[in-house]
Amino acid sequence: MTRAYLAFTDTGLALARRLADALPGSVDRCGSGGVSLAGWTALQFAQSDALVFVGAVGIAVRAIAPHCRSKASDPAVVVLDECGRFAVPVLSGHLGGANNLARALAAVCGAVPVITTATDAHGIFAVDEWAKHQNCTVLEAERIKHVSSKLLAGQSVRFAAEFPVQGTPPAGVDPARTPAEADFALTLSPAGDALHLVPRIGVLGIGCRRGTCAEQLETAFADFCARHSLAPACIAAAASIDLKADEAGLLAFCRAHGWPITFYSAEQLRALSGPFTPSPFVQSVTGVDNVCERAAVLASGGCIRIPKQAGGGVTFALALCPYAPDWRWQNG
């Protein structure tokens, strides 16, 4: 989590620096020759995971109001009074991690964390906080309230999971008899009206002809996902052979999706054992019989989920990182 602290007085600045010593982040002061409130907020709202205001809640609320868009994308915002008595999460309590950050900041300075989200107030399972703990993207943030409102009303909710979930489900959370009955689902292939939580555990192995543009890769990727009912949000990284390290189209494609890409030598790829789909043509060009599957497995440390798919001069394969979800949904 990248954090940015903003204070308004000497006392507040001292507290902000103390907090940043424990939970690192940039520290700025507003006024007295420091940053402007509007400018700092706009910059940090766009680039930081968490904004920590050391001052009044009202100042923070007015500053962030023009930038708030969605609980699925907004950063965490926490406010502490300059005496360090209270830590108040005001935005993205669950998905952004503001509730947990408030608790952590409070522990540093002896403050009281003021948690106001309904599920926390009642000690009820928070599906969006669980999603964050399990490294998931929430596809339909507007459906969170359906799950939470049922639990708050004393009703049970049903879940479906594509992966075994370790531990005992929280009170009120029961397995669905069929995926169609689920209120929320842990899956790579979303379908139906459930709240879909997609684990970010995929590595996309990529091969392409010289000079393939980003648009061609986008088209091929859309087809790859559609064929396999795959949620693009599951992909966290990409991998290929080092012969492609200077491919502008490939680099632009990965950059557009926010994926880091790792390049391996033919020797590294050949050294990986496993049942990969061989290609004499790829062997003749690259010195290894398969690029996309081998690169994906090497980068993920896991196994192939979707083997090589070729078309339009592009090959893709999907490997999954090891993943063992459990029912933890709060820190501590």
C-alpha positions as CSV (number, residue, x, y, z in Angstrom):
1,M,0.0,0.0,0.0
2,T,1.4,3.4,-1.0
3,R,0.4,6.0,1.6
4,A,0.5,9.8,1.6
5,Y,0.1,11.9,4.8
6,L,-1.0,15.5,4.9
7,A,-0.9,17.7,8.0
8,F,-2.0,21.3,8.6
9,T,-0.1,22.4,11.7
10,D,3.2,21.8,13.4
11,T,1.5,19.4,15.9
12,G,-0.2,17.5,13.0
13,L,3.1,17.3,11.1
14,A,4.8,15.8,14.0
15,L,2.1,13.1,14.3
16,A,2.2,12.5,10.5
17,R,5.9,11.9,10.6
18,R,5.5,9.6,13.6
19,L,2.8,7.6,11.7
20,A,5.0,7.5,8.5
21,D,7.9,6.1,10.5
22,A,5.7,3.1,11.4
23,L,3.7,2.9,8.2
24,P,5.8,4.4,5.5
25,G,4.5,7.1,3.1
26,S,5.2,10.6,1.9
27,V,4.6,13.4,4.3
28,D,3.5,16.9,3.3
29,R,2.2,20.0,5.0
30,C,-0.6,22.2,3.7
31,G,-0.1,26.0,4.0
32,S,2.9,27.8,5.4
33,G,4.8,27.5,2.1
34,G,3.7,23.8,1.7
35,V,1.5,22.1,-0.8
36,S,-2.0,23.3,-1.7
37,L,-4.9,21.2,-0.4
38,A,-6.6,20.8,-3.8
39,G,-3.4,20.0,-5.7
40,W,-2.1,17.5,-3.1
41,T,-5.5,15.8,-3.0
42,A,-5.8,15.5,-6.8
43,L,-2.3,14.1,-7.1
44,Q,-2.5,11.6,-4.3
45,F,-6.0,10.5,-5.1
46,A,-4.7,9.5,-8.5
47,Q,-1.4,7.8,-7.5
48,S,-1.6,6.6,-3.9
49,D,-3.4,3.7,-2.4
50,A,-4.2,5.6,0.8
51,L,-4.5,9.3,1.8
52,V,-4.1,10.1,5.5
53,F,-5.2,13.5,6.6
54,V,-4.1,14.7,10.1
55,G,-6.7,17.3,10.8
56,A,-10.4,17.8,10.7
57,V,-12.8,15.3,9.0
58,G,-14.6,18.2,7.3
59,I,-11.5,19.4,5.5
60,A,-10.8,16.0,4.2
61,V,-14.3,15.4,3.0
62,R,-14.4,18.7,1.1
63,A,-11.0,18.0,-0.4
64,I,-11.8,14.5,-1.7
65,A,-15.4,15.1,-2.8
66,P,-14.6,16.1,-6.4
67,H,-12.6,13.0,-6.9
68,C,-14.8,10.2,-5.5
69,R,-15.9,7.8,-8.2
70,S,-16.5,4.3,-7.1
71,K,-15.9,2.1,-4.0
72,A,-14.2,-0.3,-6.5
73,S,-11.5,2.2,-7.5
74,D,-11.3,5.0,-4.9
75,P,-8.3,4.9,-2.6
76,A,-8.5,4.5,1.2
77,V,-8.9,7.8,3.1
78,V,-8.4,8.0,6.8
79,V,-8.5,11.1,9.0
80,L,-6.8,11.5,12.4
81,D,-7.2,14.5,14.7
82,E,-3.8,16.2,15.3
83,C,-3.8,15.0,18.9
84,G,-4.0,11.4,17.8
85,R,-7.1,10.5,19.7
86,F,-9.3,9.2,16.9
87,A,-8.6,7.5,13.5
88,V,-11.6,7.7,11.2
89,P,-11.9,5.9,7.9
90,V,-14.0,8.0,5.6
91,L,-13.7,6.3,2.2
92,S,-13.1,2.8,0.9
93,G,-13.3,1.1,4.3
94,H,-13.3,-2.4,2.9
95,L,-12.1,-2.6,-0.7
96,G,-9.6,0.2,-0.3
97,G,-8.5,-1.0,3.1
98,A,-9.3,2.2,5.0
99,N,-10.8,0.3,8.0
100,N,-7.7,-1.8,8.5
101,L,-5.4,1.2,7.9
102,A,-7.3,3.1,10.6
103,R,-6.8,0.3,13.0
104,A,-3.1,0.1,12.2
105,L,-2.6,3.9,12.5
106,A,-4.5,3.9,15.8
107,A,-2.2,1.2,17.2
108,V,0.8,3.4,16.4
109,C,-0.4,6.5,18.3
110,G,-2.9,5.0,20.8
111,A,-6.0,6.4,19.0
112,V,-9.5,5.0,18.9
113,P,-10.4,3.6,15.5
114,V,-13.8,4.9,14.6
115,I,-15.2,2.2,12.3
116,T,-18.7,3.0,11.0
117,T,-19.4,0.5,8.3
118,A,-22.5,-1.5,9.2
119,T,-21.1,-5.0,8.9
120,D,-18.2,-4.0,11.2
121,A,-20.5,-2.4,13.7
122,H,-22.6,-5.6,13.9
123,G,-19.6,-8.0,13.7
124,I,-21.0,-9.5,10.4
125,F,-19.0,-11.0,7.5
126,A,-18.1,-8.3,5.0
127,V,-17.8,-9.8,1.6
128,D,-15.9,-6.9,0.1
129,E,-13.3,-7.0,2.8
130,W,-13.0,-10.8,2.4
131,A,-12.4,-10.2,-1.3
132,K,-9.5,-7.9,-0.6
133,H,-8.0,-10.3,1.9
134,Q,-8.2,-13.1,-0.8
135,N,-6.6,-11.0,-3.5
136,C,-9.7,-10.7,-5.5
137,T,-11.2,-8.1,-7.9
138,V,-14.9,-7.3,-7.3
139,L,-16.5,-7.2,-10.7
140,E,-19.9,-5.8,-9.7
141,A,-19.4,-3.5,-6.7
142,E,-23.1,-2.5,-6.8
143,R,-24.0,-6.1,-5.8
144,I,-22.1,-5.9,-2.5
145,K,-25.1,-4.3,-0.9
146,H,-27.2,-7.3,-1.8
147,V,-25.0,-9.7,0.2
148,S,-24.5,-7.3,3.1
149,S,-28.1,-6.3,3.4
150,K,-29.2,-10.0,3.6
151,L,-26.7,-10.7,6.4
152,L,-27.7,-7.5,8.2
153,A,-31.3,-8.6,8.0
154,G,-30.4,-11.9,9.7
155,Q,-30.7,-13.9,6.5
156,S,-28.1,-16.4,5.2
157,V,-26.2,-15.9,2.0
158,R,-24.9,-18.7,-0.3
159,F,-21.5,-18.9,-2.0
160,A,-20.0,-20.8,-4.8
161,A,-16.2,-21.3,-5.1
162,E,-14.1,-22.5,-8.0
163,F,-11.3,-23.1,-5.5
164,P,-11.4,-24.9,-2.1
165,V,-11.7,-22.4,0.7
166,Q,-9.9,-23.4,3.8
167,G,-11.5,-23.0,7.2
168,T,-15.1,-22.7,8.4
169,P,-17.4,-20.2,6.7
170,P,-18.5,-17.2,8.8
171,A,-22.0,-17.2,10.4
172,G,-24.7,-16.8,7.9
173,V,-22.5,-17.9,4.9
174,D,-23.5,-21.3,3.5
175,P,-22.4,-23.2,0.3
176,A,-24.8,-23.0,-2.6
177,R,-26.3,-26.2,-4.0
178,T,-25.7,-24.9,-7.5
179,P,-23.7,-21.9,-8.9
180,A,-27.0,-20.4,-10.0
181,E,-28.2,-20.1,-6.4
182,A,-25.1,-18.3,-5.2
183,D,-25.2,-14.8,-3.8
184,F,-21.5,-14.4,-4.3
185,A,-18.9,-16.5,-6.2
186,L,-15.2,-16.9,-6.1
187,T,-14.4,-17.7,-9.8
188,L,-12.4,-17.0,-12.9
189,S,-15.4,-17.5,-15.1
190,P,-18.2,-15.2,-14.0
191,A,-21.8,-16.0,-15.1
192,G,-25.2,-15.1,-13.7
193,D,-26.4,-12.6,-11.2
194,A,-24.1,-13.3,-8.3
195,L,-21.5,-10.9,-6.9
196,H,-18.3,-12.2,-8.7
197,L,-15.0,-12.1,-6.9
198,V,-12.1,-12.9,-9.3
199,P,-8.7,-13.9,-7.8
200,R,-5.8,-12.0,-9.4
201,I,-3.6,-15.1,-9.9
202,G,-3.3,-15.5,-13.6
203,V,-0.1,-15.0,-15.7
204,L,-0.6,-14.6,-19.4
205,G,2.0,-16.2,-21.5
206,I,2.4,-14.4,-24.8
207,G,4.0,-15.1,-28.2
208,C,3.7,-13.0,-31.3
209,R,5.1,-12.3,-34.7
210,R,7.6,-9.6,-35.1
211,G,5.9,-6.2,-35.4
212,T,2.5,-7.3,-33.9
213,C,0.7,-4.1,-32.8
214,A,-1.1,-3.6,-29.5
215,E,-4.5,-3.5,-31.3
216,Q,-3.9,-7.0,-32.7
217,L,-3.0,-8.3,-29.3
218,E,-6.1,-6.7,-27.8
219,T,-8.3,-8.4,-30.4
220,A,-6.7,-11.7,-29.8
221,F,-6.9,-11.3,-26.1
222,A,-10.6,-10.5,-26.2
223,D,-11.2,-13.7,-28.3
224,F,-9.1,-15.7,-25.8
225,C,-11.2,-14.5,-22.9
226,A,-14.5,-15.0,-24.7
227,R,-13.6,-18.6,-25.8
228,H,-12.8,-19.6,-22.3
229,S,-15.3,-17.5,-20.4
230,L,-12.4,-15.9,-18.6
231,A,-12.6,-12.7,-16.6
232,P,-9.7,-10.5,-17.8
233,A,-9.4,-9.2,-14.2
234,C,-7.9,-12.5,-13.1
235,I,-4.6,-11.7,-14.9
236,A,-1.9,-10.1,-12.8
237,A,1.1,-10.3,-15.0
238,A,2.5,-11.4,-18.4
239,A,5.5,-13.3,-19.6
240,S,7.3,-14.0,-22.9
241,I,10.7,-14.8,-24.4
242,D,13.5,-12.2,-24.3
243,L,13.4,-12.0,-28.1
244,K,10.2,-10.0,-27.6
245,A,11.6,-7.6,-25.1
246,D,11.8,-4.7,-27.6
247,E,8.4,-5.3,-29.2
248,A,6.6,-2.0,-29.0
249,G,3.1,-3.5,-29.5
250,L,3.6,-6.1,-26.8
251,L,4.9,-3.6,-24.3
252,A,2.1,-1.2,-25.0
253,F,-0.5,-3.9,-24.7
254,C,0.8,-5.0,-21.2
255,R,1.2,-1.4,-20.1
256,A,-2.4,-0.6,-21.0
257,H,-3.5,-3.4,-18.7
258,G,-1.1,-2.5,-15.9
259,W,0.6,-5.9,-16.1
260,P,4.3,-6.3,-15.4
261,I,5.9,-8.5,-18.0
262,T,8.8,-10.9,-17.4
263,F,11.1,-12.0,-20.3
264,Y,13.0,-15.3,-20.2
265,S,15.8,-16.6,-22.4
266,A,15.3,-19.7,-24.6
267,E,17.6,-21.5,-22.3
268,Q,15.5,-20.7,-19.2
269,L,12.3,-21.8,-21.0
270,R,13.9,-25.1,-22.3
271,A,15.0,-26.0,-18.8
272,L,11.4,-26.1,-17.6
273,S,10.0,-29.6,-17.6
274,G,6.4,-30.4,-18.2
275,P,3.8,-31.4,-20.9
276,F,3.9,-28.3,-23.2
277,T,2.4,-28.0,-26.6
278,P,5.4,-28.3,-29.1
279,S,5.7,-26.3,-32.3
280,P,8.5,-27.0,-34.8
281,F,8.1,-23.5,-36.3
282,V,8.5,-21.8,-32.9
283,Q,11.5,-24.1,-32.2
284,S,13.1,-22.9,-35.4
285,V,12.6,-19.2,-34.7
286,T,13.2,-19.0,-31.0
287,G,15.2,-22.1,-30.0
288,V,12.5,-23.4,-27.8
289,D,9.4,-25.5,-28.7
290,N,6.9,-23.4,-26.9
291,V,7.1,-19.9,-25.6
292,C,3.7,-18.9,-24.2
293,E,3.0,-21.9,-22.0
294,R,6.5,-22.2,-20.7
295,A,6.8,-18.5,-19.9
296,A,3.5,-18.5,-18.1
297,V,4.3,-21.5,-15.9
298,L,7.8,-20.1,-15.2
299,A,6.5,-16.7,-14.1
300,S,3.5,-18.1,-12.1
301,G,5.2,-20.9,-10.3
302,G,2.0,-22.8,-10.9
303,C,0.4,-24.8,-13.7
304,I,-1.3,-24.3,-17.0
305,R,-5.0,-23.4,-16.8
306,I,-5.6,-22.7,-20.5
307,P,-3.1,-24.2,-22.9
308,K,-1.7,-22.4,-26.0
309,Q,-4.3,-20.8,-28.3
310,A,-3.0,-19.4,-31.6
311,G,-4.5,-17.0,-34.1
312,G,-3.7,-14.0,-36.1
313,G,0.0,-14.3,-35.4
314,V,-0.5,-14.3,-31.6
315,T,-0.4,-17.1,-29.1
316,F,-1.7,-17.0,-25.5
317,A,-1.6,-19.4,-22.6
318,L,-2.8,-18.9,-19.0
319,A,-1.1,-20.3,-15.9
320,L,-2.3,-19.8,-12.4
321,C,-0.1,-18.9,-9.4
322,P,-0.6,-21.2,-6.4
323,Y,-3.8,-20.1,-4.6
324,A,-5.2,-21.2,-1.3
325,P,-8.1,-19.0,-0.2
326,D,-9.4,-19.1,3.3
327,W,-12.2,-17.5,5.3
328,R,-10.2,-14.7,6.9
329,W,-11.7,-11.3,6.3
330,Q,-10.2,-9.1,8.9
331,N,-6.7,-8.4,10.1
332,G,-5.6,-9.8,13.3
